[in-house]
């Protein structure tokens, strides 16, 4: 559910990405927060070196989940099996 209160903060507008995924328009920002959270937790647990080494893998995970999630979201929306 999108109440619109995050849009001004996240800089989201009426973009092609948003028209394709609908309420999932803030997905890239959430993935950015995920990568940042992983980095901060790894920095806290292990130190800066290991956190920096794992950063490319975390970014790759975010990009892969976006690349898989967008087409799947579009397919599920078009199938009308779920009310997303």
Phi, psi and omega per residue, in radians:
X1 nan 2.313 -3.094
X2 -2.014 1.942 3.108
X3 -1.525 -0.152 3.102
X4 1.504 -0.060 -3.075
X5 -1.326 -0.326 3.105
X6 -1.555 -0.275 -3.044
X7 -1.069 -0.845 3.140
X8 -1.091 -0.659 -3.128
X9 -1.195 -0.692 -3.085
X10 -1.489 -0.172 3.137
X11 1.347 0.418 -3.124
X12 -1.503 2.445 3.057
X13 -2.301 -2.776 3.105
X14 -1.514 1.544 -3.087
X15 -1.906 2.937 3.085
X16 -1.068 -0.740 3.114
X17 -0.979 -0.780 -3.095
X18 -1.186 -0.628 3.108
X19 -1.175 -0.569 -3.137
X20 -1.267 -0.815 -3.021
X21 -1.744 -0.101 3.092
X22 1.139 -2.095 -3.081
X23 -1.194 -0.197 3.128
X24 -1.489 0.310 -3.084
X25 -1.096 -0.341 3.129
X26 -1.653 0.165 -3.098
X27 -0.978 -0.816 -3.141
X28 -1.071 -0.572 3.130
X29 -1.220 -0.658 3.078
X30 -1.121 -0.657 3.105
X31 -1.177 -0.628 3.063
X32 -1.097 -0.719 3.080
X33 -1.140 -0.620 3.107
X34 -1.087 -0.845 -3.132
X35 -1.100 -0.747 3.126
X36 -1.112 -0.696 3.113
X37 -1.142 -0.738 3.064
X38 -1.037 -0.790 -3.116
X39 -1.071 -0.821 -3.111
X40 -1.133 -0.697 3.118
X41 -1.165 -0.753 3.121
X42 -1.163 -0.616 3.075
X43 -1.105 -0.745 3.141
X44 -1.167 -0.735 -3.063
X45 -1.388 -0.685 -2.956
X46 -2.049 -0.531 -3.124
X47 2.059 3.128 -3.012
X48 -1.178 -0.745 -3.075
X49 -0.985 -1.005 3.126
X50 -1.102 -0.559 3.109
X51 -1.146 -0.699 3.117
X52 -1.210 -0.640 3.140
X53 -1.147 -0.631 -3.110
X54 -1.465 -0.148 -3.112
X55 -1.043 -0.807 3.113
X56 -1.054 -0.661 3.100
X57 -1.145 -0.668 3.107
X58 -1.187 -0.668 3.087
X59 -1.150 -0.732 3.104
X60 -1.065 -0.707 3.093
X61 -1.075 -0.738 3.140
X62 -1.141 -0.761 3.138
X63 -1.144 -0.728 3.136
X64 -1.142 -0.693 3.130
X65 -1.192 -0.601 3.068
X66 -1.193 -0.738 -3.136
X67 -1.144 -0.570 3.100
X68 -1.470 -0.645 -3.045
X69 -1.244 -0.658 -3.110
X70 -1.114 -0.890 3.107
X71 -1.107 -0.672 3.122
X72 -1.127 -0.672 3.098
X73 -1.099 -0.772 3.126
X74 -1.106 -0.700 3.134
X75 -1.143 -0.790 -3.125
X76 -1.147 -0.692 3.112
X77 -1.107 -0.724 -3.130
X78 -1.248 -0.528 -3.124
X79 -1.291 -0.398 -3.134
X80 1.046 0.445 3.061
X81 -1.283 -0.571 -3.134
X82 -2.162 2.626 3.092
X83 -1.679 1.541 3.132
X84 -1.619 nan nan
